[in-house]
């Protein structure tokens, strides 16, 4: 096999780690800030967890955070690899899928609606490939549109 045909594991691993760690850290900060704002707004402590875990606005914010960091991970993997950008970016979606499958089998997503779960799973590879597309576009020198 020629080097052009292999997958750069280091690039994929770094991209996946950026995606996972970035989302994890910002989610922690997001939950603390949300809890603080809700507390200032007079929401009872018992209701805060339910609001953060079930409220559509919070779920949408998590979806945006996750998709953004998945795209960033895909972009980084594609840039590090320097070749076959879309494949390397798509490969960064595999670890979140495996983690998500484990989380799902343990019942972790039971409080999400079916529609949200499908959207969450569907956006993961799309976001990763979008990051790879942006890296490829940059590598090819495609000018930005105004």
C-alpha distance (Angstrom), angle and dihedral (degrees) to the residues before:
residue distance angle dihedral
X1 . . .
X2 3.77 . .
X3 3.80 119.7 .
X4 3.83 88.8 -114.0
X5 3.80 90.0 64.8
X6 3.81 98.8 48.3
X7 3.74 127.9 89.4
X8 3.78 116.4 -116.9
X9 3.80 101.0 -126.2
X10 3.80 93.1 -170.0
X11 3.81 91.4 56.1
X12 3.80 92.2 48.3
X13 3.80 92.8 46.3
X14 3.80 93.4 49.5
X15 3.81 91.6 46.3
X16 3.80 92.0 48.7
X17 3.81 91.6 47.7
X18 3.80 92.1 49.9
X19 3.78 88.8 50.5
X20 3.80 95.1 47.5
X21 3.81 99.9 39.4
X22 3.80 93.6 41.8
X23 3.80 92.3 51.2
X24 3.81 92.7 43.6
X25 3.80 94.9 50.7
X26 3.80 95.8 43.9
X27 3.81 90.4 45.8
X28 3.79 90.6 54.9
X29 3.81 91.1 50.0
X30 3.81 90.3 44.3
X31 3.82 92.7 52.6
X32 3.80 92.5 48.1
X33 3.80 91.8 48.6
X34 3.80 92.1 45.7
X35 3.81 91.6 49.4
X36 3.79 90.3 48.8
X37 3.81 93.3 49.6
X38 3.80 91.7 46.1
X39 3.81 90.6 49.0
X40 3.81 90.4 51.1
X41 3.80 87.6 49.4
X42 3.78 90.9 57.7
X43 3.80 99.0 -105.5
X44 3.81 112.2 153.9
X45 3.80 116.7 -111.8
X46 3.79 91.9 -118.3
X47 3.81 90.8 55.6
X48 3.81 95.9 48.8
X49 3.81 95.6 75.4
X50 3.79 91.5 48.6
X51 3.80 91.5 48.7
X52 3.80 94.8 48.3
X53 3.82 93.4 45.7
X54 3.80 100.3 40.8
X55 3.79 111.1 21.8
X56 3.84 110.8 110.3
X57 3.81 92.2 -134.9
X58 3.80 91.9 56.0
X59 3.79 92.6 43.8
X60 3.80 89.9 50.8
X61 3.82 89.8 50.7
X62 3.83 90.1 51.2
X63 3.80 89.3 49.5
X64 3.81 91.0 52.2
X65 3.81 92.6 46.3
X66 3.79 92.5 48.3
X67 3.79 93.9 45.8
X68 3.79 92.1 47.0
X69 3.78 94.2 51.3
X70 3.81 91.8 43.3
X71 3.82 88.7 54.1
X72 3.81 90.1 47.4
X73 3.81 90.6 50.5
X74 3.80 90.5 49.8
X75 3.80 91.2 48.5
X76 3.79 92.6 49.9
X77 3.81 93.2 47.2
X78 3.80 90.8 49.3
X79 3.80 93.0 47.8
X80 3.81 92.9 48.4
X81 3.81 92.4 47.3
X82 3.81 92.4 47.4
X83 3.80 91.0 -162.1
X84 3.80 136.8 61.0
X85 3.78 87.9 19.0
X86 3.80 97.4 177.7
X87 3.81 93.0 51.1
X88 3.80 93.1 49.0
X89 3.79 91.1 46.5
X90 3.81 92.4 48.4
X91 3.80 89.9 50.3
X92 3.81 89.8 60.7
X93 3.82 87.3 66.1
X94 3.82 91.8 63.2
X95 3.85 97.7 76.8
X96 3.83 93.2 49.5
X97 3.81 88.6 48.5
X98 3.80 91.4 51.4
X99 3.80 91.8 46.2
X100 3.80 90.1 46.1
X101 3.80 91.6 50.1
X102 3.80 90.2 51.7
X103 3.81 91.1 46.6
X104 3.81 90.2 47.7
X105 3.81 94.2 50.5
X106 3.80 89.3 50.5
X107 3.81 89.9 55.6
X108 3.79 94.9 -108.5
X109 3.80 95.0 136.7
X110 3.81 97.2 47.5
X111 3.80 91.6 108.4
X112 3.83 92.2 55.4
X113 3.77 120.7 87.8
X114 3.79 117.6 -113.3
X115 3.81 90.7 -113.3
X116 3.80 92.4 53.1
X117 3.81 91.5 47.2
X118 3.81 92.0 51.2
X119 3.81 91.1 46.8
X120 3.80 91.5 48.3
X121 3.82 92.7 50.7
X122 3.79 92.9 42.3
X123 3.80 95.9 50.3
X124 3.80 94.3 52.1
X125 3.83 98.5 75.6
X126 3.81 92.4 32.8
X127 3.81 91.1 54.5
X128 3.80 92.8 46.1
X129 3.81 92.5 50.3
X130 3.81 90.0 46.3
X131 3.81 87.7 58.4
X132 3.80 89.6 50.3
X133 3.78 90.8 48.1
X134 3.80 90.7 53.1
X135 3.81 90.8 49.0
X136 3.80 91.3 48.3
X137 3.77 92.0 47.8
X138 3.80 90.3 51.0
X139 3.81 91.7 46.9
X140 3.80 91.0 52.0
X141 3.78 90.5 51.3
X142 3.80 94.9 -120.0
X143 3.81 106.1 171.6
X144 3.77 119.4 -121.0
X145 3.76 116.0 -105.8
X146 3.79 115.7 -124.5
